[in-house]
Structure formats: C-alpha cells, structure tokens
C-alpha cells in the first residue's frame, strides 16, 4: 500500500488538471478509473509514474514525498515550433493560420502533411529575416483595443518560456486552443498567467506543460483603415459635449 502522502499528491495532480477519475485513468493507460489507486487499494505502478512525468512533468520524488519541487524542468520547457515549412528553394517561409485552421492547429501541430493546406509566403523585409515567423488570425475581442477580431498578427517563434516579456503580446498554443495573450511568470509560482488586454476577461493560470508553442507578436495586418484623424475625433467629441450641455440646460430650464 502506498504511503498517505503519495496518495494525496496523486489525487492532487488529477484535481489540479480538472479530470474525473475515469478521464485521468484513460490518460495514464489505466483500466476503468483511478479510484483504487487513490484509496490505496492498488499500487502506483512505475508505468503510471513514468506517464505522469512524461505528460505532465510531475517530479517522481515529489510524488513520493521526497522533494518539494512538484514539476521537473518547468523553466526549461521547450516551446519551439514543432514543424517548419520551406519553399521550393529550401528557404523557410511564413505559414498563415486563419481562425478556422486554428481550431485544428493544436491537434495537428506535428503533422507535416496538415501544414500543406495552409497558405505560406516569404516576406522580403529585413525585420523578418534570421528567425521563424508565423501568421495567426485574431479571433474574439479579448485583446481590444490593440487587436480587433479578424486582424492578423505576425509572430516570431521563441524557444523557452523563460524568454517571454511582460510587455509583449504572444500567440500561445495550448493542448486544445490557440489564443493571443500577454504572458506573465509570477515569482514563487510554477504557473503561467495569461492576461487579456480587454479587462472584461479575467486573467487565468495554466501549467507550463500545457503550452505547446509560443510566438511573440511583432506586427499586425489590419484592414478597413479609416482616414479619421485624432483632430477629427476630438471635434466630434466637442460637438457631442456641446449637444449634451444644451440638453442639460433644456432640462434645467
């Protein structure tokens, strides 16, 4: 029978990940559920410990109560692109991932044939040389006012989570979604905080192992540009204020 600490920590991992006993069992290759392990009826096998390490970076020594560090190498989690595409001359090109394609991106992230359906091009501008870039279409309004739905961001691949900066925006590819966020690593925390610019969306935390790729947003493609200047907007605002004053005066009168 496993010691109480191990059972408690195994259960803690499952709950932190938000899985039922049946779901967690399926992920770990256990028949039925993890209930017997959590109750101490079934021994925690080496295979299960290995899967916890491989899939979720769980430190085996922590699991057995012999270390305080829950995750192994969280600061060195690799987030480099899983697939790089090249043109006919073997020069690296920029793949464009639209909103529809983004839905299948996490599941096909290592499938080289899947990338062939996506448009790709070379941008002969010095700023886009000597690095891997990818284009992603913005979906939703969580990054307003900086990014609007339907706009495109051009983003540079980074190798490690440690390379993120608090004042940049990133395309974060998780295990089940693609999103544009600010990324923050808080002191004394193993978690990563994803932050929206639109304050109606609260920040939320994820584990480093949930991240497959991170791309640093360097520029954006925007459409439907208007010729309205700041001076024009200011004039409109002044007119609105005058109208409001007149309405207020009318009410007082």
GROMACS elastic network, one bead per residue, 0.5 to 0.9 nm:
[ bonds ]
;  ai    aj funct       b0    kb
    1    40     6  0.56557   500
    1    41     6  0.67679   500
    1    42     6  0.71564   500
    1    43     6  0.60947   500
    1    44     6  0.87483   500
    2     5     6  0.82530   500
    2     6     6  0.64211   500
    2     7     6  0.66382   500
    2    37     6  0.85178   500
    2    40     6  0.60109   500
    2    41     6  0.86009   500
    2    42     6  0.83010   500
    2    43     6  0.63179   500
    2    44     6  0.72100   500
    2    64     6  0.87709   500
    3     6     6  0.56030   500
    3     7     6  0.66206   500
    3     8     6  0.88313   500
    3    40     6  0.81290   500
    3    64     6  0.79236   500
    3    65     6  0.89306   500
    4     7     6  0.52472   500
    4     8     6  0.60981   500
    4     9     6  0.85900   500
    4    40     6  0.82502   500
    5     8     6  0.50937   500
    5     9     6  0.60612   500
    5    10     6  0.85129   500
    5    63     6  0.77151   500
    5    64     6  0.68077   500
    5    65     6  0.60902   500
    6     9     6  0.51349   500
    6    10     6  0.59879   500
    6    11     6  0.85120   500
    6    38     6  0.89413   500
    6    44     6  0.88219   500
    6    62     6  0.84540   500
    6    63     6  0.54276   500
    6    64     6  0.50033   500
    6    65     6  0.65155   500
    7    10     6  0.51848   500
    7    11     6  0.62089   500
    7    12     6  0.85100   500
    7    37     6  0.71859   500
    7    38     6  0.53670   500
    7    39     6  0.73163   500
    7    40     6  0.68126   500
    7    44     6  0.87204   500
    7    63     6  0.84590   500
    7    64     6  0.87485   500
    8    11     6  0.52707   500
    8    12     6  0.61027   500
    8    13     6  0.88243   500
    8    38     6  0.74177   500
    8    63     6  0.89294   500
    9    13     6  0.62240   500
    9    14     6  0.87465   500
    9    62     6  0.82751   500
    9    63     6  0.59638   500
    9    64     6  0.81746   500
    9    65     6  0.84564   500
   10    13     6  0.52988   500
   10    14     6  0.66137   500
   10    15     6  0.89049   500
   10    37     6  0.85002   500
   10    38     6  0.71183   500
   10    63     6  0.68067   500
   11    14     6  0.52150   500
   11    15     6  0.62570   500
   11    16     6  0.85891   500
   11    21     6  0.89902   500
   11    34     6  0.87869   500
   11    37     6  0.88823   500
   11    38     6  0.61793   500
   12    15     6  0.51836   500
   12    16     6  0.59977   500
   12    17     6  0.85594   500
   13    16     6  0.51789   500
   13    17     6  0.62688   500
   13    18     6  0.87039   500
   13    52     6  0.89862   500
   13    58     6  0.84355   500
   14    17     6  0.52585   500
   14    18     6  0.63410   500
   14    19     6  0.57118   500
   14    20     6  0.74493   500
   14    21     6  0.76078   500
   14    24     6  0.65635   500
   15    19     6  0.61173   500
   15    20     6  0.76987   500
   16    19     6  0.79607   500
   17    24     6  0.89218   500
   17   207     6  0.89552   500
   19    22     6  0.78583   500
   19    23     6  0.56478   500
   19    24     6  0.56571   500
   20    23     6  0.51299   500
   20    24     6  0.61012   500
   20    25     6  0.84700   500
   20    33     6  0.84296   500
   20    34     6  0.87477   500
   21    24     6  0.52471   500
   21    25     6  0.60946   500
   21    26     6  0.87476   500
   21    32     6  0.84427   500
   21    33     6  0.50248   500
   21    34     6  0.50206   500
   21    35     6  0.62024   500
   22    25     6  0.51100   500
   22    26     6  0.63689   500
   22    27     6  0.88560   500
   22    30     6  0.88556   500
   22    31     6  0.85555   500
   22    32     6  0.60471   500
   22    34     6  0.65816   500
   22    35     6  0.83292   500
   23    26     6  0.52393   500
   23    27     6  0.64493   500
   23    28     6  0.88249   500
   23    32     6  0.89957   500
   23    33     6  0.74994   500
   23    34     6  0.87818   500
   24    27     6  0.51297   500
   24    28     6  0.62601   500
   24    29     6  0.85986   500
   24    30     6  0.82907   500
   24    33     6  0.72904   500
   24    34     6  0.68885   500
   25    28     6  0.51624   500
   25    29     6  0.59938   500
   25    31     6  0.64924   500
   25    32     6  0.65200   500
   25    33     6  0.50010   500
   25    34     6  0.53617   500
   25    35     6  0.89110   500
   26    29     6  0.51684   500
   26    30     6  0.58901   500
   26    31     6  0.70396   500
   26    32     6  0.75838   500
   26    33     6  0.76881   500
   27    30     6  0.77023   500
   27    51     6  0.85118   500
   27    55     6  0.89315   500
   28    47     6  0.84016   500
   28    48     6  0.60011   500
   28    49     6  0.89516   500
   28    51     6  0.60432   500
   28    52     6  0.74474   500
   28    55     6  0.88564   500
   29    47     6  0.86744   500
   29    48     6  0.75954   500
   29    51     6  0.84797   500
   30    33     6  0.68624   500
   30    34     6  0.72654   500
   30    48     6  0.79457   500
   31    34     6  0.83102   500
   32    35     6  0.87244   500
   33    36     6  0.74111   500
   33    37     6  0.86132   500
   34    37     6  0.53848   500
   34    38     6  0.62764   500
   34    39     6  0.87588   500
   34    42     6  0.89927   500
   35    38     6  0.51315   500
   35    39     6  0.61738   500
   35    40     6  0.86127   500
   35    41     6  0.85640   500
   35    42     6  0.88853   500
   36    39     6  0.51330   500
   36    40     6  0.61264   500
   36    42     6  0.53793   500
   36    43     6  0.85372   500
   37    40     6  0.50856   500
   37    41     6  0.58502   500
   37    43     6  0.62630   500
   37    44     6  0.63615   500
   38    41     6  0.76925   500
   38    42     6  0.81393   500
   39    42     6  0.78073   500
   40    43     6  0.68677   500
   40    44     6  0.86232   500
   42    45     6  0.86262   500
   44    47     6  0.83583   500
   44    48     6  0.66031   500
   44    49     6  0.71745   500
   45    48     6  0.53268   500
   45    49     6  0.64636   500
   45    50     6  0.86792   500
   46    49     6  0.50493   500
   46    50     6  0.60536   500
   46    51     6  0.86103   500
   47    50     6  0.50244   500
   47    51     6  0.62317   500
   47    52     6  0.87159   500
   48    51     6  0.50240   500
   48    52     6  0.62360   500
   48    53     6  0.86658   500
   49    52     6  0.51180   500
   49    53     6  0.63573   500
   49    54     6  0.86838   500
   49    58     6  0.82925   500
   49    59     6  0.89039   500
   49    60     6  0.65849   500
   49    63     6  0.84570   500
   50    53     6  0.51126   500
   50    54     6  0.60522   500
   50    55     6  0.85149   500
   50    58     6  0.89283   500
   50    60     6  0.81516   500
   51    55     6  0.57563   500
   51    56     6  0.77669   500
   51    57     6  0.88199   500
   51    58     6  0.88707   500
   52    55     6  0.55459   500
   52    56     6  0.54118   500
   52    57     6  0.64581   500
   52    58     6  0.54978   500
   52    59     6  0.81712   500
   52    60     6  0.81784   500
   53    56     6  0.55922   500
   53    59     6  0.62976   500
   53    60     6  0.70476   500
   53    71     6  0.84128   500
   53    72     6  0.80221   500
   54    57     6  0.57908   500
   54    58     6  0.78537   500
   55    58     6  0.81293   500
   55   209     6  0.76713   500
   56    71     6  0.79760   500
   56   207     6  0.86820   500
   56   208     6  0.88528   500
   56   209     6  0.58861   500
   56   210     6  0.80075   500
   57    70     6  0.83467   500
   57    71     6  0.53526   500
   57    72     6  0.54612   500
   57    73     6  0.76164   500
   57    74     6  0.76364   500
   57   209     6  0.68420   500
   58    61     6  0.87980   500
   58    62     6  0.76857   500
   58    63     6  0.74581   500
   58    69     6  0.89091   500
   58    70     6  0.59279   500
   58    72     6  0.62833   500
   59    62     6  0.52651   500
   59    63     6  0.63766   500
   59    64     6  0.89735   500
   59    67     6  0.81351   500
   59    69     6  0.69441   500
   59    70     6  0.54145   500
   59    71     6  0.50887   500
   59    72     6  0.53533   500
   60    64     6  0.64106   500
   60    65     6  0.87301   500
   60    66     6  0.85772   500
   60    67     6  0.85715   500
   60    70     6  0.83603   500
   60    71     6  0.88713   500
   60    72     6  0.89114   500
   61    64     6  0.52898   500
   61    65     6  0.62980   500
   61    67     6  0.52888   500
   61    68     6  0.82979   500
   61    69     6  0.83169   500
   61    70     6  0.83467   500
   62    65     6  0.50291   500
   62    66     6  0.54725   500
   62    68     6  0.57847   500
   62    69     6  0.61169   500
   62    70     6  0.54483   500
   62    71     6  0.81126   500
   63    66     6  0.75393   500
   63    67     6  0.79669   500
   63    70     6  0.75318   500
   64    67     6  0.79075   500
   65    68     6  0.76783   500
   67    70     6  0.75942   500
   69    72     6  0.72257   500
   70   190     6  0.86770   500
   71    74     6  0.61079   500
   71   190     6  0.78238   500
   72    75     6  0.85121   500
   72    76     6  0.88784   500
   73    76     6  0.52047   500
   73    77     6  0.64686   500
   74    77     6  0.54043   500
   74   161     6  0.86911   500
   74   190     6  0.70894   500
   74   207     6  0.88085   500
   74   208     6  0.63033   500
   74   209     6  0.76033   500
   75    78     6  0.88658   500
   75   160     6  0.77509   500
   75   161     6  0.67556   500
   75   162     6  0.61885   500
   75   190     6  0.84739   500
   75   208     6  0.82543   500
   76   160     6  0.62337   500
   76   161     6  0.71587   500
   76   162     6  0.73056   500
   77   159     6  0.85845   500
   77   160     6  0.59853   500
   77   161     6  0.64483   500
   77   162     6  0.84639   500
   77   208     6  0.68683   500
   77   209     6  0.70591   500
   77   211     6  0.85920   500
   78   158     6  0.89374   500
   78   159     6  0.58919   500
   78   160     6  0.50650   500
   78   161     6  0.72133   500
   78   211     6  0.88688   500
   78   212     6  0.79368   500
   78   213     6  0.79384   500
   79    82     6  0.83210   500
   79   157     6  0.83428   500
   79   158     6  0.68445   500
   79   159     6  0.53038   500
   79   160     6  0.54745   500
   79   161     6  0.68685   500
   79   211     6  0.69630   500
   79   212     6  0.55222   500
   79   214     6  0.58562   500
   79   215     6  0.87964   500
   80    83     6  0.89679   500
   80   157     6  0.65211   500
   80   158     6  0.59985   500
   80   160     6  0.70683   500
   80   212     6  0.79337   500
   80   213     6  0.58520   500
   80   214     6  0.72853   500
   80   215     6  0.87571   500
   81    84     6  0.68109   500
   81   109     6  0.84718   500
   81   110     6  0.89154   500
   81   132     6  0.84555   500
   81   157     6  0.67042   500
   81   158     6  0.81794   500
   81   159     6  0.80373   500
   81   212     6  0.81533   500
   81   213     6  0.59962   500
   81   214     6  0.80682   500
   81   215     6  0.87309   500
   82   109     6  0.63281   500
   82   110     6  0.55027   500
   82   111     6  0.87450   500
   82   212     6  0.83394   500
   82   213     6  0.78496   500
   83   109     6  0.71489   500
   83   110     6  0.60286   500
   83   111     6  0.76924   500
   83   112     6  0.64510   500
   83   115     6  0.83439   500
   84    92     6  0.71788   500
   84    93     6  0.82050   500
   84    94     6  0.89476   500
   84    95     6  0.88720   500
   84   112     6  0.84524   500
   84   132     6  0.79166   500
   85    90     6  0.86655   500
   85    91     6  0.84150   500
   85    92     6  0.58929   500
   85    93     6  0.60974   500
   85    94     6  0.75899   500
   85    95     6  0.73934   500
   85   112     6  0.82910   500
   85   115     6  0.78145   500
   85   116     6  0.86332   500
   85   120     6  0.83379   500
   86    89     6  0.75316   500
   86    90     6  0.51168   500
   86    91     6  0.51019   500
   86    93     6  0.53255   500
   86    94     6  0.84357   500
   86   120     6  0.88736   500
   87    90     6  0.52279   500
   87    91     6  0.54623   500
   87    92     6  0.63770   500
   87    93     6  0.63106   500
   87   120     6  0.85036   500
   87   121     6  0.82563   500
   87   122     6  0.84995   500
   88    91     6  0.74006   500
   89    92     6  0.87838   500
   90    93     6  0.89271   500
   91   122     6  0.85755   500
   92   122     6  0.77602   500
   92   132     6  0.75246   500
   93   120     6  0.62345   500
   93   121     6  0.54848   500
   93   122     6  0.50060   500
   93   123     6  0.78939   500
   93   132     6  0.80180   500
   93   133     6  0.77789   500
   93   134     6  0.84022   500
   94   119     6  0.84520   500
   94   120     6  0.52274   500
   94   121     6  0.52788   500
   94   122     6  0.59717   500
   94   123     6  0.76100   500
   94   132     6  0.75788   500
   94   133     6  0.56304   500
   94   134     6  0.50655   500
   94   135     6  0.67987   500
   94   154     6  0.88300   500
   95   115     6  0.79361   500
   95   118     6  0.65129   500
   95   119     6  0.59457   500
   95   121     6  0.67110   500
   95   122     6  0.89934   500
   95   133     6  0.77738   500
   95   134     6  0.52288   500
   95   135     6  0.60736   500
   95   136     6  0.85713   500
   96   118     6  0.62931   500
   96   119     6  0.56599   500
   96   120     6  0.59168   500
   96   121     6  0.82441   500
   96   134     6  0.61504   500
   96   136     6  0.59465   500
   96   137     6  0.79102   500
   96   152     6  0.89000   500
   96   154     6  0.87608   500
   97   100     6  0.79743   500
   97   101     6  0.57290   500
   97   102     6  0.59737   500
   97   105     6  0.81429   500
   97   118     6  0.67285   500
   97   119     6  0.79380   500
   97   134     6  0.76734   500
   97   135     6  0.59245   500
   97   137     6  0.63717   500
   98   101     6  0.52933   500
   98   102     6  0.60624   500
   98   118     6  0.85315   500
   98   135     6  0.80981   500
   98   136     6  0.58962   500
   98   138     6  0.80534   500
   98   139     6  0.89728   500
   98   150     6  0.88329   500
   98   152     6  0.83087   500
   99   102     6  0.50663   500
   99   103     6  0.68919   500
   99   136     6  0.75389   500
   99   137     6  0.54884   500
   99   138     6  0.69278   500
   99   139     6  0.62336   500
   99   150     6  0.80960   500
  100   103     6  0.56934   500
  100   104     6  0.77055   500
  101   104     6  0.55875   500
  101   105     6  0.62117   500
  101   118     6  0.79854   500
  102   106     6  0.75845   500
  102   136     6  0.79005   500
  102   137     6  0.82416   500
  102   177     6  0.74754   500
  102   178     6  0.62109   500
  102   179     6  0.89776   500
  103   106     6  0.74161   500
  103   107     6  0.85402   500
  103   176     6  0.81203   500
  103   177     6  0.66171   500
  103   178     6  0.73724   500
  104   107     6  0.56442   500
  104   108     6  0.62419   500
  104   109     6  0.83513   500
  104   176     6  0.84881   500
  104   177     6  0.83040   500
  105   108     6  0.52316   500
  105   109     6  0.55223   500
  105   114     6  0.88185   500
  105   173     6  0.82191   500
  105   176     6  0.84850   500
  105   177     6  0.77536   500
  105   178     6  0.75719   500
  106   109     6  0.51781   500
  106   110     6  0.86403   500
  106   173     6  0.66055   500
  106   174     6  0.66874   500
  106   175     6  0.56507   500
  106   176     6  0.56742   500
  106   177     6  0.62602   500
  106   178     6  0.73044   500
  106   212     6  0.77885   500
  107   110     6  0.80337   500
  107   111     6  0.85920   500
  107   175     6  0.73792   500
  107   176     6  0.71601   500
  108   111     6  0.51205   500
  108   112     6  0.82206   500
  108   114     6  0.65238   500
  108   115     6  0.83570   500
  109   112     6  0.80118   500
  109   114     6  0.82527   500
  109   115     6  0.85057   500
  109   212     6  0.84724   500
  110   113     6  0.89746   500
  110   114     6  0.85084   500
  111   114     6  0.54522   500
  111   115     6  0.71642   500
  112   115     6  0.55920   500
  112   116     6  0.72730   500
  113   116     6  0.55177   500
  113   117     6  0.78568   500
  114   117     6  0.60976   500
  114   118     6  0.78480   500
  115   118     6  0.54642   500
  115   119     6  0.84940   500
  116   119     6  0.76546   500
  116   120     6  0.87275   500
  120   134     6  0.89189   500
  122   125     6  0.89947   500
  123   126     6  0.87378   500
  123   128     6  0.67906   500
  123   129     6  0.85346   500
  124   127     6  0.87151   500
  124   128     6  0.72911   500
  124   129     6  0.78430   500
  125   128     6  0.56379   500
  125   129     6  0.70471   500
  126   129     6  0.53699   500
  126   130     6  0.86297   500
  127   130     6  0.84597   500
  128   131     6  0.67217   500
  128   132     6  0.80309   500
  128   133     6  0.71954   500
  128   156     6  0.84702   500
  129   132     6  0.80105   500
  129   133     6  0.88764   500
  131   156     6  0.67214   500
  131   157     6  0.73046   500
  132   155     6  0.83699   500
  132   156     6  0.56870   500
  132   157     6  0.55440   500
  132   158     6  0.85569   500
  133   154     6  0.66573   500
  133   155     6  0.53669   500
  133   157     6  0.60456   500
  133   215     6  0.79399   500
  133   216     6  0.89986   500
  134   153     6  0.83542   500
  134   154     6  0.57986   500
  134   155     6  0.54604   500
  134   156     6  0.66191   500
  134   157     6  0.76895   500
  134   215     6  0.78441   500
  135   152     6  0.65710   500
  135   153     6  0.56581   500
  135   155     6  0.61999   500
  135   156     6  0.89860   500
  135   220     6  0.88516   500
  136   151     6  0.86037   500
  136   152     6  0.55787   500
  136   153     6  0.54463   500
  136   154     6  0.65877   500
  136   155     6  0.77331   500
  136   171     6  0.77978   500
  136   180     6  0.89991   500
  137   149     6  0.79914   500
  137   150     6  0.60136   500
  137   151     6  0.58121   500
  137   153     6  0.63658   500
  137   154     6  0.89387   500
  138   141     6  0.83884   500
  138   143     6  0.87674   500
  138   147     6  0.72138   500
  138   148     6  0.68979   500
  138   149     6  0.52663   500
  138   150     6  0.53069   500
  138   151     6  0.53970   500
  138   152     6  0.57262   500
  138   153     6  0.70940   500
  138   179     6  0.79482   500
  138   180     6  0.72972   500
  139   142     6  0.84520   500
  139   148     6  0.79248   500
  139   150     6  0.61193   500
  139   151     6  0.80932   500
  139   179     6  0.79458   500
  139   180     6  0.86048   500
  140   143     6  0.79157   500
  140   144     6  0.89241   500
  140   148     6  0.75804   500
  140   149     6  0.52296   500
  140   150     6  0.81703   500
  141   144     6  0.55005   500
  141   145     6  0.82569   500
  141   147     6  0.75752   500
  141   148     6  0.61962   500
  141   149     6  0.58906   500
  141   198     6  0.72363   500
  142   145     6  0.86943   500
  142   147     6  0.83250   500
  142   148     6  0.86336   500
  142   149     6  0.89074   500
  142   180     6  0.82391   500
  142   181     6  0.81873   500
  142   196     6  0.54834   500
  142   197     6  0.63551   500
  142   198     6  0.50139   500
  142   199     6  0.79911   500
  142   200     6  0.78967   500
  142   201     6  0.64706   500
  143   146     6  0.60208   500
  143   147     6  0.53096   500
  143   148     6  0.70861   500
  143   149     6  0.87419   500
  143   180     6  0.73039   500
  143   181     6  0.71478   500
  143   196     6  0.55777   500
  143   198     6  0.53461   500
  143   199     6  0.89100   500
  144   147     6  0.51869   500
  144   148     6  0.59000   500
  144   149     6  0.85263   500
  144   196     6  0.83961   500
  144   197     6  0.61331   500
  144   198     6  0.53064   500
  144   199     6  0.89996   500
  145   148     6  0.68117   500
  145   197     6  0.74081   500
  145   198     6  0.71613   500
  146   197     6  0.77378   500
  147   150     6  0.87252   500
  147   151     6  0.67916   500
  147   152     6  0.84844   500
  147   153     6  0.85264   500
  147   220     6  0.82035   500
  147   222     6  0.87469   500
  148   151     6  0.57688   500
  148   152     6  0.88539   500
  148   222     6  0.83996   500
  149   152     6  0.86545   500
  150   222     6  0.83258   500
  150   223     6  0.87527   500
  151   220     6  0.71140   500
  151   221     6  0.59591   500
  151   222     6  0.52422   500
  151   223     6  0.71023   500
  152   219     6  0.85837   500
  152   220     6  0.54419   500
  152   222     6  0.67097   500
  153   171     6  0.86034   500
  153   217     6  0.62658   500
  153   218     6  0.74542   500
  153   219     6  0.57984   500
  153   221     6  0.61733   500
  153   222     6  0.87595   500
  154   215     6  0.87533   500
  154   216     6  0.83698   500
  154   217     6  0.58912   500
  154   218     6  0.59817   500
  154   219     6  0.53480   500
  154   220     6  0.57649   500
  154   221     6  0.77163   500
  155   170     6  0.75718   500
  155   171     6  0.73087   500
  155   215     6  0.52426   500
  155   218     6  0.53493   500
  155   219     6  0.70382   500
  155   220     6  0.86089   500
  156   214     6  0.85147   500
  156   215     6  0.51146   500
  156   216     6  0.50077   500
  156   217     6  0.64097   500
  156   218     6  0.67824   500
  157   213     6  0.78716   500
  157   214     6  0.63506   500
  157   216     6  0.62991   500
  158   161     6  0.78191   500
  158   163     6  0.69663   500
  158   164     6  0.80790   500
  158   213     6  0.80578   500
  158   214     6  0.61772   500
  158   215     6  0.59536   500
  158   216     6  0.68692   500
  159   162     6  0.85763   500
  159   163     6  0.73975   500
  159   213     6  0.84007   500
  159   214     6  0.79223   500
  160   163     6  0.56315   500
  160   164     6  0.78206   500
  160   213     6  0.89553   500
  160   214     6  0.81892   500
  161   164     6  0.57852   500
  161   185     6  0.88095   500
  161   208     6  0.79097   500
  161   211     6  0.89610   500
  161   214     6  0.76789   500
  162   165     6  0.84343   500
  162   185     6  0.84261   500
  164   167     6  0.88802   500
  164   168     6  0.76798   500
  164   170     6  0.83882   500
  164   183     6  0.68881   500
  164   184     6  0.76978   500
  164   185     6  0.84700   500
  164   214     6  0.87294   500
  164   216     6  0.78749   500
  165   168     6  0.56650   500
  165   169     6  0.83927   500
  165   182     6  0.85073   500
  165   183     6  0.72678   500
  165   184     6  0.74213   500
  165   185     6  0.89490   500
  166   169     6  0.81824   500
  166   182     6  0.67995   500
  166   183     6  0.62263   500
  166   184     6  0.56452   500
  166   185     6  0.81575   500
  167   182     6  0.74124   500
  167   183     6  0.85768   500
  168   181     6  0.87581   500
  168   182     6  0.62652   500
  168   183     6  0.77896   500
  168   216     6  0.71284   500
  168   217     6  0.72022   500
  168   218     6  0.86075   500
  169   180     6  0.68439   500
  169   181     6  0.56180   500
  169   183     6  0.71896   500
  169   215     6  0.86579   500
  169   216     6  0.62179   500
  169   217     6  0.54911   500
  169   218     6  0.82754   500
  170   179     6  0.81433   500
  170   180     6  0.54745   500
  170   181     6  0.54223   500
  170   182     6  0.59457   500
  170   183     6  0.69545   500
  170   214     6  0.65068   500
  170   215     6  0.54142   500
  170   217     6  0.52728   500
  170   218     6  0.89111   500
  171   178     6  0.69334   500
  171   179     6  0.55920   500
  171   181     6  0.64885   500
  171   182     6  0.86587   500
  171   213     6  0.81509   500
  171   214     6  0.57487   500
  171   216     6  0.64494   500
  171   217     6  0.68037   500
  172   177     6  0.82787   500
  172   178     6  0.58159   500
  172   179     6  0.53887   500
  172   180     6  0.61032   500
  172   181     6  0.70655   500
  172   183     6  0.86276   500
  172   194     6  0.89295   500
  172   211     6  0.69593   500
  172   212     6  0.78414   500
  172   213     6  0.61795   500
  172   215     6  0.66019   500
  172   216     6  0.88145   500
  173   176     6  0.78460   500
  173   177     6  0.60813   500
  173   179     6  0.66302   500
  173   180     6  0.88507   500
  173   210     6  0.85994   500
  173   211     6  0.59407   500
  173   212     6  0.55039   500
  173   213     6  0.50661   500
  173   214     6  0.62227   500
  173   215     6  0.84126   500
  174   177     6  0.52296   500
  174   178     6  0.61675   500
  174   179     6  0.81868   500
  174   209     6  0.88872   500
  174   210     6  0.55511   500
  174   212     6  0.55281   500
  174   213     6  0.72770   500
  174   214     6  0.89273   500
  175   178     6  0.85744   500
  175   210     6  0.58465   500
  175   211     6  0.66018   500
  175   212     6  0.65430   500
  176   210     6  0.89338   500
  180   194     6  0.89967   500
  180   196     6  0.80600   500
  180   217     6  0.85988   500
  181   194     6  0.58678   500
  181   195     6  0.55103   500
  181   196     6  0.54845   500
  181   197     6  0.76831   500
  182   193     6  0.82073   500
  182   194     6  0.57860   500
  182   196     6  0.64015   500
  182   197     6  0.77212   500
  183   192     6  0.69726   500
  183   193     6  0.58623   500
  183   195     6  0.62942   500
  184   192     6  0.60446   500
  184   193     6  0.50545   500
  184   194     6  0.65143   500
  184   195     6  0.76039   500
  185   189     6  0.74272   500
  185   190     6  0.80144   500
  185   191     6  0.70171   500
  185   192     6  0.52921   500
  185   193     6  0.63329   500
  186   189     6  0.57544   500
  186   190     6  0.81014   500
  186   191     6  0.76203   500
  186   192     6  0.73609   500
  186   193     6  0.75698   500
  187   190     6  0.84550   500
  189   192     6  0.79485   500
  190   207     6  0.70961   500
  190   208     6  0.75247   500
  191   205     6  0.60693   500
  191   206     6  0.56568   500
  191   208     6  0.64233   500
  192   204     6  0.83563   500
  192   205     6  0.54698   500
  192   206     6  0.52695   500
  192   207     6  0.60231   500
  192   208     6  0.63168   500
  193   203     6  0.65737   500
  193   204     6  0.56096   500
  193   206     6  0.64256   500
  193   207     6  0.88526   500
  194   202     6  0.89991   500
  194   203     6  0.56238   500
  194   204     6  0.55704   500
  194   205     6  0.62164   500
  194   206     6  0.76305   500
  195   198     6  0.88083   500
  195   199     6  0.88637   500
  195   201     6  0.80875   500
  195   202     6  0.71803   500
  195   204     6  0.69625   500
  195   205     6  0.89818   500
  196   199     6  0.65945   500
  196   200     6  0.83967   500
  196   201     6  0.61081   500
  196   202     6  0.71163   500
  196   203     6  0.65652   500
  197   200     6  0.86757   500
  197   201     6  0.80332   500
  198   201     6  0.60238   500
  198   202     6  0.86116   500
  199   202     6  0.65105   500
  199   203     6  0.87225   500
  206   209     6  0.84805   500
  206   210     6  0.68348   500
  206   211     6  0.83760   500
  207   210     6  0.55657   500
  207   211     6  0.76281   500
  208   211     6  0.57273   500
  208   212     6  0.88866   500
  209   212     6  0.74958   500
  211   214     6  0.74178   500
  217   220     6  0.78301   500
  222   225     6  0.73408   500
  225   228     6  0.88749   500
  226   229     6  0.84538   500
  228   231     6  0.81216   500
  228   232     6  0.59660   500
  228   233     6  0.68954   500
  229   232     6  0.50263   500
  229   233     6  0.63060   500
  229   234     6  0.85646   500
  230   233     6  0.50003   500
  230   234     6  0.60446   500
  230   235     6  0.85689   500
  231   234     6  0.50079   500
  231   235     6  0.61998   500
  231   236     6  0.86969   500
  232   235     6  0.50952   500
  232   236     6  0.63246   500
  232   237     6  0.86793   500
  233   236     6  0.50612   500
  233   237     6  0.62062   500
  233   238     6  0.86624   500
  234   237     6  0.50086   500
  234   238     6  0.61761   500
  234   239     6  0.86512   500
  235   238     6  0.50807   500
  235   239     6  0.62212   500
  235   240     6  0.86341   500
  236   239     6  0.51424   500
  236   240     6  0.62143   500
  236   241     6  0.86710   500
  237   240     6  0.50746   500
  237   241     6  0.62071   500
  237   242     6  0.86919   500
  238   241     6  0.50686   500
  238   242     6  0.62492   500
  238   243     6  0.86909   500
  239   242     6  0.51095   500
  239   243     6  0.62478   500
  239   244     6  0.86081   500
  240   243     6  0.51093   500
  240   244     6  0.61397   500
  240   245     6  0.86451   500
  241   245     6  0.61570   500
  241   246     6  0.86617   500
  242   245     6  0.50644   500
  242   246     6  0.62687   500
  242   247     6  0.86646   500
  243   246     6  0.51416   500
  243   247     6  0.62491   500
  243   248     6  0.86579   500
  244   247     6  0.50637   500
  244   248     6  0.61613   500
  244   249     6  0.85929   500
  245   248     6  0.50568   500
  245   249     6  0.60987   500
  245   250     6  0.85336   500
  246   249     6  0.50124   500
  246   250     6  0.60982   500
  246   251     6  0.86668   500
  247   250     6  0.50156   500
  247   251     6  0.63127   500
  247   252     6  0.87363   500
  248   251     6  0.51219   500
  248   252     6  0.62899   500
  248   253     6  0.86143   500
  249   252     6  0.50818   500
  249   253     6  0.60459   500
  250   253     6  0.50691   500
